[in-house]
Every structure is written in structure tokens, then in C-alpha cells.
Amino acid sequence: MVGGTTYLITDRPNYEPTFWKFSEEGELQWENRFEVGDINQGWVYQLTPAQDNGFLIAGQLPTDYFDIGDQMLLMKVDENAGLEWMNSYGGKSFESAEDVLITSQNKIFLWGDNNSSPLSYNKQAMLVITDLEGNLPVAIEYTPNTTSFKTLLYPN
């Protein structure tokens, strides 16, 4: 399965999380798109296999821009990209999830960044830890401010 974001031009631009499955010969078997969020937009940044043949998806859920800010997006889909659940995390800043993994202790680690403004370079790395259903965060941790970082998670 391949995951990404589809850009649709309607009465206003929409960015929808989209998943495609291809045969071993490269033929498209199916496509599945999701309408997410209040303004029907969502970006997919990472697709990680789950323990049950499904996938965890890390991304960004835009909200109504400057009123609230963007949120970290965490989705769980089955092996056919059927939505099982979807959650978002964050406050009034602009958050984005860049990577996701399941730990050996059956916790989900969602890694990304927190930015006070979409135009600011005052970023913090952000780690959200949830249970396997993405329920209320077990912990949210922030690093000191930084202007640039890119980190991928690897299970120990």
C-alpha cells in the first residue's frame, strides 16, 4: 500500500489523505481517499505497518488557519485502507506529525514539531505517546526551541 495526499481543486483547494494498492505487476487495484477535519484537509507524511496488517498514518490536520492552528494527525487504517480511527493532538500552535511507530511496550510514539506560527522559525520537537487506539496521550514532551531538525523514530 502507498499513502500520500491528493490535491483536489473544487470551490477551494482540498488536500485529502489517499491510499493506493498496486499488484506486484504495478497495476492499480484500488484507491481510497478520506475527507478529514473541519475544512476537509489533511496531509500524510508517514505510513507505518501496524501489528494487525493495518497501518498507522502520521500527518497534519489543518484547522481554520489562524484561529486554532494545525494539529498532529494520527490515523489507523486496516489492510484495505478502511478507516478504523482518527485522532488529532495539539493546542493553539501549529503542530505536524512527521513519524510514527509502535513500541515493544504497545505504545504509539508520534513525533513531529510544534511551531508558534506558520511563519515562524521558532520550532520545538514534539513527542506524543498514546495507547494502541490513539486514546488520550500518555505523555506529550517538547524539546528546547530549534530552527531546524529532522528525526526518524526507530524501535529499540
C-alpha positions in Angstrom: 0.0 0.0 0.0 1.2 3.5 -0.8 0.0 6.6 1.1 0.1 10.2 0.3 -2.0 13.4 -0.2 -4.3 14.1 -3.1 -4.8 17.7 -4.1 -8.3 18.4 -5.3 -9.4 21.7 -6.8 -13.1 22.4 -6.0 -14.6 25.6 -4.8 -11.5 25.8 -2.7 -8.4 23.5 -2.6 -8.7 20.3 -0.7 -5.9 18.0 0.4 -7.1 14.5 1.2 -5.2 11.6 2.7 -5.2 9.0 0.0 -4.0 5.4 -0.2 -3.4 3.2 -3.2 -2.8 -0.6 -3.5 -0.9 -2.0 -6.5 -0.4 -5.6 -7.7 3.1 -7.0 -8.0 2.9 -6.1 -11.7 2.3 -2.4 -10.8 -1.4 -2.3 -11.7 -3.7 -0.2 -9.5 -6.1 -2.4 -7.5 -7.9 0.3 -5.6 -7.7 3.9 -4.3 -9.2 5.2 -1.1 -9.4 8.9 -0.1 -10.6 10.3 3.2 -12.4 13.6 4.0 -10.9 14.7 7.3 -11.2 17.7 9.6 -13.4 20.8 9.6 -12.1 22.1 6.4 -11.7 18.7 4.6 -7.9 18.8 4.5 -5.2 16.5 5.8 -1.6 15.7 4.8 0.0 12.3 5.1 3.7 12.3 6.0 4.4 8.7 7.2 2.8 5.3 6.7 3.9 2.6 9.2 2.8 -1.1 9.4 0.7 -1.9 12.5 0.7 -5.2 14.3 -2.6 -6.4 12.7 -1.7 -5.9 8.9 -3.2 -2.4 9.1 -1.3 0.9 9.1 -0.7 3.9 11.3 -0.6 7.2 9.5 1.2 10.3 10.8 0.4 13.7 9.3 -1.1 17.1 9.7 -4.7 18.2 10.1 -5.2 21.9 9.2 -7.9 23.7 11.0 -9.3 27.1 10.2 -5.8 28.6 9.9 -5.1 31.3 12.4 -8.0 30.7 14.8 -6.7 27.4 16.2 -3.6 26.2 14.4 -2.8 22.9 12.7 -2.9 19.6 14.7 -0.8 16.4 14.6 -2.8 13.8 12.8 -2.8 10.1 13.7 -4.9 7.6 11.7 -5.3 3.8 11.9 -6.5 2.0 8.7 -6.9 -1.7 8.0 -5.1 -3.6 5.3 -7.7 -2.2 2.7 -7.3 1.4 3.9 -10.6 1.3 5.7 -10.6 3.9 8.5 -10.6 2.4 11.9 -10.0 5.5 13.9 -8.5 9.0 13.6 -7.3 11.4 16.3 -5.6 14.8 16.4 -3.3 16.3 19.0 -2.1 19.8 19.7 -3.0 23.1 21.1 -3.3 26.6 19.6 0.0 26.4 17.9 0.8 24.7 14.6 1.7 21.0 15.1 2.7 18.4 12.5 3.4 14.7 12.9 6.4 13.5 10.8 6.8 9.9 12.0 5.0 7.2 14.0 6.0 3.8 15.5 4.6 1.2 17.8 7.0 0.3 20.7 7.6 -3.1 22.2 5.5 -1.9 25.2 2.5 -1.4 22.9 2.5 2.4 22.9 2.3 4.6 19.9 5.1 7.3 19.6 4.1 10.2 17.3 7.0 12.5 16.5 6.8 15.9 14.9 7.0 19.6 15.6 5.3 22.5 17.3 5.5 26.0 15.9 4.0 29.2 17.4 3.1 30.5 13.9 3.2 29.1 10.3 5.5 32.0 9.5 7.9 31.5 12.5 11.1 29.5 12.7 10.7 29.1 16.4 10.1 25.3 16.4 10.1 22.7 19.1 10.3 18.9 18.5 7.1 17.3 19.9 6.6 13.7 21.0 3.1 12.4 21.7 2.7 8.9 23.3 -0.7 7.2 23.2 -2.1 3.7 23.7 -2.7 1.4 20.7 -6.1 3.1 20.0 -4.6 6.5 19.9 -6.5 7.5 23.0 -5.7 10.3 25.3 -2.0 10.9 25.2 0.0 9.1 27.9 2.6 11.9 27.6 3.5 15.0 25.5 7.1 16.1 25.5 8.8 19.1 23.9 12.4 19.9 23.2 14.0 23.3 23.6 13.4 25.7 20.7 15.3 24.9 17.5 15.2 26.3 13.9 15.8 23.0 12.1 15.5 19.3 12.8 14.5 16.1 11.1 14.5 12.9 13.2 13.0 9.5 12.4 12.0 7.1 15.1 13.4 3.5 15.3 12.2 1.0 17.8 14.8 -0.3 20.3 
